[in-house]
Amino acid sequence: MSDEVRIITEELHKLGTQFEISADDLGRQLTAFRRRSDAEALCDGFGSRAAAGPYLELYEQAERALEQLRERLAEVAGGIRETAVATDAAEAELVETIREVR
């Protein structure tokens, strides 16, 4: 096994973009989910807020979980982009240092 590590920043940029697209898609889907399944519609469907109670809890938990997932995907995308930029900068600095040594 080699001790060498090679980071392909183009792939990091692509991966960051994929996470960002996933976060955006999830955000749109969450908005659509909220429109189609709002709490009032659930109450109306069950006849009362008391009857819909357990389902309202599940609805709210699902909504929170999806929002947290969307936020986390966006955070990961940002972290990957920062890593790619830092890696590019470090490589450029290394190239410059090698040129100066020669």
Secondary structure, DSSP 8 states (H G I E B T S, - for coil): --------HHHHHHHHHHHHHHHHHHHHHHHHHHHHT-HHHHHHHHSSHHHHHHHHHHHHHHHHHHHHHHHHHHHHHHHHHHHHHHHHHHHHHHHHHHHHH-
